[in-house]
């Protein structure tokens, strides 16, 4: 059973990765919360599939379930206010604890609710999607979207515990599972050639959701993020590398009103664009760029984003929270397993990379509709 410590200047906690952890949740939660009241911010779909298992784990603990619909359109301040009103009506005070149960939306909104309710209460993250398990639930970043852009209102609020049960992935829709895999590939590109090669070579086993390989990729992703967060809790320097693929990915999400792509799919687009930009600016060798792009496309399909203008995507970058003082920062790979932050790359190169990545998504979608599956590493993607 992997138990991975996360240590920051403001908090220390564990990430527990264990099959069957939902039914035993009280073993980890009660020592932290005692008899305090628990407020479970739950994605209804995740609760429908996994809620009874979690109720078994919470047996004997005073808990109230507050539903929060999934979807980026619900990741808004209005939802935080509604949840806070429901907590208050249920008698929540500063001793309460928010348990975020579900995917990244529940984690981000539930975490921000905990950070802001009565100026801060404890939070525990119980992620049930792959994307949340390998990324969103760890590190204390919480927040909501504005119409102008993603995660523009939020707070750093470290949880007391992250409890990951990989068996929750058995009921995760295929598209959401694949979206999470792009974040795993991201961790490989930015930090670990071992993880990247595991994803590149182990496609069949990963997509079959074999328990051993799932535990391996989840645990390794958590360890990577824990190391980065320990070194840079509040994204002042090193932690920015976790934004690989996010600069244009966030722009694409906002440009499509958060209704076309899942977050992981948008990040995959952003990684394709980042690879092309890195190659164009001489940072990344062509064969490495191609291997990264082929590996991501092997875990597709990636949806056609529709009629999106690369010019509008690039224009949106200036409003992203990673743009500081008018200086645009891109995380670009210089080899697999290592990236650097590049400030203000040539606009024409960014435009060309954005356009090329959009075209790659459209071509991939058209090929799949026509039954022409791309060949990756000598194997047809399914």
Helices and strands as residue ranges (DSSP letters): E 2-7, E 12-17, G 22-24, H 25-33, E 38-42, H 44-57, E 63-67, G 72-74, H 77-89, E 97-102, H 104-116, G 117-119, E 122-127, H 130-131, I 132-136, E 141-146, E 149-156, E 161-164, G 166-171, H 174-190, H 193-201, H 203-207, H 211-231, G 238-243, H 246-255, H 263-280, H 286-298, H 310-317, E 329-335, E 338-343, H 347-369, E 375-376, E 379-380
